[in-house]
Amino acid sequence: MITLTQLAASLEPVQFAIDAIDEEGNSINPTGYPVAVALAAITSPPTSFDADTATWNAATWSVQAGPPVVYWVNIQPGPGGITVSAGSYVAYTKITATPSIPILASAYLVFT
């Protein structure tokens, strides 16, 4: 996973790439499915991520033409977007596909 750092008060969007593959390992286009992101604070001692109780925030897709094609998940943290405090987080991405709903640990986010 990559680590992204920015000011907690920043209005700058955050985006990170995900690998979308089917059960045979073939790349697929996930942009037709709704996407959401949950930010889980990194704590000491570590705690387990619980997708059922997490706060899921709507996200958007963008695509970078290839080859290879890159699928980006976009979120808006900070004032007017997802409220964050200074600290370190793991961004989890949920793609509401049918019949599966994958949840992926996607990036480390550090807000200063």
N, CA, C and O of each residue as an XYZ file, in Angstrom:
448
protein
N       0.839     -1.181      0.000
C       0.000      0.000      0.000
C       0.882      1.241      0.000
O       1.996      1.243      0.524
N       0.350      2.285     -0.599
C       1.069      3.557     -0.619
C       0.716      4.372      0.621
O      -0.295      4.117      1.276
N       1.556      5.352      0.936
C       1.285      6.289      2.023
C       1.142      7.678      1.432
O       2.025      8.151      0.718
N       0.016      8.337      1.735
C      -0.257      9.689      1.270
C      -0.318     10.605      2.488
O      -0.907     10.243      3.506
N       0.288     11.789      2.391
C       0.324     12.726      3.506
C      -0.187     14.086      3.049
O       0.166     14.565      1.972
N      -1.032     14.709      3.892
C      -1.474     16.076      3.626
C      -1.990     16.697      4.915
O      -2.192     16.000      5.910
N      -2.201     17.999      4.897
C      -2.726     18.706      6.056
C      -4.178     18.301      6.314
O      -4.957     18.135      5.375
N      -4.533     18.143      7.580
C      -5.902     17.752      7.935
C      -6.913     18.809      7.510
O      -8.064     18.474      7.230
N      -6.516     20.069      7.456
C      -7.423     21.154      7.076
C      -7.465     21.391      5.567
O      -8.191     22.270      5.104
N      -6.705     20.626      4.800
C      -6.627     20.823      3.360
C      -7.927     20.427      2.666
O      -8.619     19.503      3.094
N      -8.240     21.130      1.603
C      -9.390     20.780      0.765
C      -8.969     19.968     -0.453
O      -9.777     19.719     -1.347
N      -7.708     19.557     -0.489
C      -7.191     18.799     -1.625
C      -7.776     17.385     -1.635
O      -7.720     16.690     -0.620
N      -8.334     16.952     -2.766
C      -8.834     15.577     -2.855
C      -7.689     14.581     -2.718
O      -6.528     14.894     -2.983
N      -8.045     13.386     -2.299
C      -7.084     12.290     -2.198
C      -7.536     11.208     -3.157
O      -8.724     10.898     -3.239
N      -6.589     10.634     -3.882
C      -6.929      9.525     -4.751
C      -5.860      8.458     -4.638
O      -4.678      8.743     -4.449
N      -6.313      7.218     -4.761
C      -5.395      6.085     -4.736
C      -5.899      5.037     -5.715
O      -7.101      4.884     -5.930
N      -4.955      4.325     -6.299
C      -5.286      3.314     -7.303
C      -5.622      2.002     -6.627
O      -5.085      1.675     -5.569
N      -6.522      1.251     -7.256
C      -6.812     -0.102     -6.793
C      -6.678     -1.063     -7.965
O      -6.838     -0.688     -9.126
N      -6.382     -2.303     -7.630
C      -6.353     -3.369     -8.624
C      -7.689     -4.084     -8.568
O      -8.051     -4.652     -7.537
N      -8.410     -4.061     -9.652
C      -9.699     -4.742     -9.724
C      -9.524     -5.961    -10.612
O      -9.281     -5.848    -11.814
N      -9.653     -7.138     -9.990
C      -9.480     -8.386    -10.735
C     -10.631     -9.332    -10.427
O     -11.236     -9.273     -9.357
N     -10.922    -10.206    -11.388
C     -11.967    -11.196    -11.165
C     -11.356    -12.443    -10.526
O     -10.162    -12.477    -10.229
N     -12.184    -13.461    -10.319
C     -11.719    -14.668     -9.640
C     -10.649    -15.439    -10.419
O      -9.945    -16.268     -9.840
N     -10.519    -15.179    -11.713
C      -9.470    -15.819    -12.512
C      -8.202    -14.977    -12.588
O      -7.221    -15.386    -13.210
N      -8.215    -13.800    -11.956
C      -7.039    -12.937    -11.971
C      -6.993    -11.965    -13.136
O      -5.968    -11.322    -13.362
N      -8.089    -11.845    -13.883
C      -8.150    -10.925    -15.009
C      -8.568     -9.534    -14.538
O      -9.430     -9.408    -13.668
N      -7.969     -8.498    -15.101
C      -8.323     -7.130    -14.768
C      -9.745     -6.837    -15.229
O     -10.142     -7.220    -16.329
N     -10.514     -6.151    -14.371
C     -11.879     -5.764    -14.727
C     -12.060     -4.266    -14.482
O     -11.290     -3.654    -13.741
N     -13.065     -3.693    -15.097
C     -13.400     -2.286    -14.927
C     -14.444     -2.171    -13.810
O     -15.588     -2.582    -14.002
N     -14.067     -1.613    -12.633
C     -15.006     -1.549    -11.513
C     -15.881     -0.297    -11.505
O     -16.726     -0.150    -10.622
N     -15.697      0.609    -12.469
C     -16.323      1.933    -12.381
C     -17.841      1.929    -12.515
O     -18.478      2.954    -12.275
N     -18.427      0.817    -12.888
C     -19.878      0.726    -12.961
C     -20.517      0.420    -11.612
O     -21.742      0.368    -11.506
N     -19.707      0.221    -10.593
C     -20.211     -0.127     -9.260
C     -20.025      1.036     -8.294
O     -19.050      1.779     -8.406
N     -20.945      1.204     -7.347
C     -20.763      2.225     -6.319
C     -19.518      1.920     -5.483
O     -19.198      0.760     -5.224
N     -18.825      2.980     -5.068
C     -17.614      2.826     -4.266
C     -17.711      3.726     -3.040
O     -18.224      4.842     -3.112
N     -17.212      3.223     -1.918
C     -17.205      3.980     -0.666
C     -15.884      3.716      0.048
O     -15.233      2.696     -0.172
N     -15.505      4.659      0.909
C     -14.245      4.553      1.648
C     -14.511      4.784      3.130
O     -15.261      5.685      3.507
N     -13.879      3.950      3.969
C     -13.889      4.134      5.418
C     -12.459      4.401      5.855
O     -11.526      3.749      5.386
N     -12.291      5.358      6.752
C     -10.969      5.667      7.287
C     -10.885      5.103      8.701
O     -11.659      5.489      9.577
N      -9.942      4.188      8.919
C      -9.748      3.570     10.229
C      -8.463      4.111     10.839
O      -7.385      3.970     10.263
N      -8.584      4.731     12.010
C      -7.408      5.281     12.681
C      -6.440      4.156     13.041
O      -6.852      3.080     13.474
N      -5.167      4.419     12.855
C      -4.132      3.462     13.263
C      -3.857      3.720     14.739
O      -3.487      4.828     15.127
N      -4.038      2.697     15.548
C      -3.916      2.842     16.993
C      -2.832      1.920     17.545
O      -2.389      0.980     16.886
N      -2.425      2.219     18.764
C      -1.471      1.368     19.468
C      -2.059      1.078     20.843
O      -2.227      2.002     21.639
N      -2.372     -0.164     21.141
C      -2.177     -1.343     20.308
C      -3.166     -1.350     19.141
O      -4.213     -0.705     19.196
N      -2.820     -2.081     18.097
C      -3.689     -2.115     16.910
C      -5.074     -2.675     17.236
O      -5.227     -3.528     18.110
N      -6.067     -2.180     16.520
C      -7.421     -2.712     16.635
C      -7.830     -3.293     15.287
O      -7.283     -2.926     14.247
N      -8.789     -4.193     15.320
C      -9.276     -4.816     14.090
C     -10.291     -3.906     13.414
O     -11.081     -3.233     14.077
N     -10.261     -3.894     12.101
C     -11.236     -3.127     11.325
C     -12.528     -3.914     11.254
O     -12.515     -5.101     10.929
N     -13.648     -3.267     11.556
C     -14.962     -3.898     11.492
C     -15.792     -3.199     10.418
O     -16.310     -2.104     10.637
N     -15.910     -3.833      9.274
C     -16.621     -3.243      8.134
C     -18.095     -2.993      8.443
O     -18.702     -2.095      7.860
N     -18.680     -3.778      9.353
C     -20.101     -3.627      9.669
C     -20.391     -2.367     10.478
O     -21.478     -1.801     10.367
N     -19.430     -1.921     11.293
C     -19.662     -0.734     12.122
C     -18.924      0.498     11.604
O     -19.048      1.579     12.178
N     -18.157      0.343     10.525
C     -17.383      1.455      9.968
C     -18.307      2.511      9.368
O     -19.424      2.212      8.947
N     -17.822      3.742      9.337
C     -18.530      4.825      8.656
C     -18.042      4.855      7.214
O     -16.883      5.174      6.948
N     -18.930      4.523      6.291
C     -18.582      4.483      4.873
C     -18.957      5.814      4.233
O     -20.087      6.284      4.366
N     -18.003      6.409      3.542
C     -18.178      7.699      2.878
C     -18.191      7.489      1.362
O     -17.362      6.759      0.818
N     -19.140      8.137      0.692
C     -19.221      8.008     -0.762
C     -17.913      8.480     -1.398
O     -17.318      9.470     -0.974
N     -17.495      7.762     -2.399
C     -16.296      8.105     -3.159
C     -16.661      8.097     -4.639
O     -17.766      7.703     -5.012
N     -15.732      8.532     -5.474
C     -15.961      8.526     -6.913
C     -14.818      7.792     -7.598
O     -13.772      7.533     -7.003
N     -15.044      7.468     -8.851
C     -14.042      6.814     -9.685
C     -13.446      7.807    -10.668
O     -14.108      8.757    -11.086
N     -12.201      7.583    -11.031
C     -11.616      8.196    -12.221
C     -10.726      7.149    -12.861
O     -10.260      6.217    -12.206
N     -10.500      7.322    -14.158
C      -9.756      6.320    -14.926
C      -8.607      6.995    -15.648
O      -8.771      8.045    -16.270
N      -7.448      6.378    -15.555
C      -6.276      6.827    -16.305
C      -6.082      5.855    -17.457
O      -5.879      4.658    -17.249
N      -6.147      6.384    -18.679
C      -5.997      5.533    -19.859
C      -4.633      4.852    -19.856
O      -3.652      5.416    -19.371
N      -4.579      3.674    -20.382
C      -3.341      2.882    -20.369
C      -2.720      2.804    -21.730
O      -2.949      3.678    -22.566
N      -1.951      1.797    -21.971
C      -1.849      0.669    -21.041
C      -0.794      0.904    -19.973
O       0.178      1.618    -20.219
N      -0.960      0.330    -18.812
C      -2.199     -0.312    -18.356
C      -3.199      0.733    -17.878
O      -2.818      1.825    -17.457
N      -4.458      0.395    -17.946
C      -5.508      1.256    -17.422
C      -5.397      1.255    -15.900
O      -5.194      0.204    -15.291
N      -5.529      2.433    -15.282
C      -5.465      2.542    -13.821
C      -6.808      3.078    -13.334
O      -7.317      4.070    -13.854
N      -7.376      2.404    -12.324
C      -8.646      2.812    -11.731
C      -8.360      3.497    -10.396
O      -7.766      2.903     -9.497
N      -8.793      4.761    -10.280
C      -8.533      5.574     -9.097
C      -9.812      5.743     -8.290
O     -10.892      5.940     -8.847
N      -9.676      5.663     -6.972
C     -10.752      5.985     -6.039
C     -10.456      7.379     -5.511
O      -9.329      7.661     -5.103
N     -11.457      8.256     -5.513
C     -11.287      9.651     -5.106
C     -12.158      9.963     -3.894
O     -13.343      9.629     -3.864
N     -11.551     10.614     -2.888
C     -12.304     11.079     -1.726
C     -11.931     12.524     -1.452
O     -10.898     13.012     -1.909
N     -12.794     13.205     -0.694
C     -12.566     14.592     -0.332
C     -12.495     14.690      1.192
O     -13.527     14.847      1.844
N     -11.291     14.600      1.771
C     -11.191     14.778      3.223
C     -11.121     16.258      3.581
O     -10.905     17.113      2.723
N     -11.306     16.534      4.852
C     -11.174     17.903      5.332
C     -12.492     18.639      5.344
O     -13.541     18.036      5.120
N     -12.455     19.944      5.605
C     -13.680     20.750      5.681
C     -14.511     20.621      4.402
O     -13.993     20.785      3.297
N     -15.795     20.327      4.562
C     -16.679     20.166      3.416
C     -16.691     18.758      2.858
O     -17.469     18.461      1.952
N     -15.844     17.889      3.381
C     -15.781     16.504      2.914
C     -15.821     15.564      4.111
O     -16.616     15.753      5.031
N     -14.968     14.561      4.094
C     -14.874     13.614      5.197
C     -14.104     14.290      6.329
O     -12.961     14.706      6.141
N     -14.718     14.400      7.488
C     -14.068     15.036      8.626
C     -12.933     14.152      9.129
O     -13.138     12.978      9.441
N     -11.733     14.727      9.205
C     -10.576     13.996      9.713
C      -9.845     14.857     10.739
O      -9.883     16.087     10.695
N      -9.190     14.180     11.647
C      -8.300     14.835     12.597
C      -6.884     14.456     12.224
O      -6.661     13.489     11.495
N      -5.926     15.220     12.724
C      -4.530     14.866     12.486
C      -4.299     13.454     13.015
O      -4.756     13.109     14.105
N      -3.598     12.655     12.246
C      -3.308     11.279     12.641
C      -3.099     10.406     11.431
O      -3.126     10.873     10.292
N      -2.891      9.134     11.692
C      -2.641      8.147     10.634
C      -3.840      7.215     10.512
O      -4.437      6.804     11.507
N      -4.173      6.893      9.269
C      -5.347      6.083      8.983
C      -5.030      5.044      7.913
O      -4.088      5.196      7.134
N      -5.841      3.980      7.893
C      -5.873      3.064      6.763
C      -7.182      3.346      6.041
O      -8.246      3.373      6.660
N      -7.102      3.557      4.723
C      -8.292      3.760      3.905
C      -8.747      2.403      3.375
O      -7.995      1.712      2.686
N      -9.968      2.032      3.699
C     -10.565      0.797      3.192
C     -11.569      1.163      2.114
O     -12.369      2.082      2.289
N     -11.528      0.449      1.006
C     -12.436      0.695     -0.109
C     -13.446     -0.437     -0.203
O     -13.083     -1.613     -0.173
N     -14.730     -0.066     -0.320
C     -15.806     -1.051     -0.505
C     -16.430     -0.810     -1.865
O     -16.890      0.290     -2.169
N     -16.440     -1.857     -2.682
C     -17.039     -1.794     -4.010
C     -18.303     -2.648     -3.971
O     -18.237     -3.859     -3.762
N     -19.453     -2.009     -4.172
C     -20.717     -2.733     -4.088
C     -21.017     -3.353     -5.444
O     -21.734     -2.786     -6.269
N     -20.447     -4.536     -5.647
C     -20.635     -5.301     -6.882
C     -21.662     -6.397     -6.608
O     -22.078     -6.596     -5.467
N     -22.060     -7.093     -7.643
C     -23.006     -8.183     -7.486
C     -22.386     -9.457     -8.030
O     -21.928     -9.442     -9.172
N     -22.341    -10.539     -7.306
C     -22.924    -10.749     -5.982
C     -21.942    -10.434     -4.840
O     -22.348    -10.407     -3.678
N     -20.676    -10.201     -5.145
C     -19.707     -9.959     -4.083
C     -19.576     -8.472     -3.779
O     -19.896     -7.623     -4.611
N     -19.098     -8.173     -2.571
C     -18.830     -6.793     -2.166
C     -17.425     -6.776     -1.569
O     -17.263     -6.904     -0.355
N     -16.410     -6.618     -2.416
C     -15.048     -6.633     -1.880
C     -14.751     -5.408     -1.029
O     -15.207     -4.303     -1.321
N     -13.979     -5.626      0.024
C     -13.478     -4.557      0.880
C     -11.963     -4.695      0.890
O     -11.424     -5.728      1.285
N     -11.281     -3.635      0.448
C      -9.835     -3.681      0.250
C      -9.132     -2.644      1.110
O      -9.539     -1.483      1.146
N      -8.080     -3.059      1.800
C      -7.196     -2.079      2.439
C      -6.430     -1.431      1.298
O      -5.700     -2.112      0.578
N      -6.587     -0.112      1.122
C      -6.138      0.528     -0.111
C      -4.962      1.477      0.027
O      -4.143      1.565     -0.887
N      -4.851      2.196      1.153
C      -3.778      3.174      1.294
C      -3.624      3.561      2.761
O      -4.558      3.450      3.555
N      -2.429      4.013      3.094
C      -2.195      4.656      4.383
C      -2.338      6.152      4.153
O      -1.759      6.689      3.208
N      -3.098      6.831      5.001
C      -3.283      8.267      4.899
C      -2.780      8.905      6.184
O      -3.161      8.489      7.278
N      -1.931      9.909      6.054
C      -1.413     10.624      7.213
C      -1.838     12.081      7.091
O      -1.461     12.770      6.143
N      -2.622     12.542      8.055
C      -3.079     13.923      8.087
C      -2.330     14.639      9.203
O      -2.338     14.194     10.350
N      -1.683     15.753      8.859
C      -0.869     16.465      9.837
C      -1.509     17.780     10.229
O      -0.958     18.515     11.048
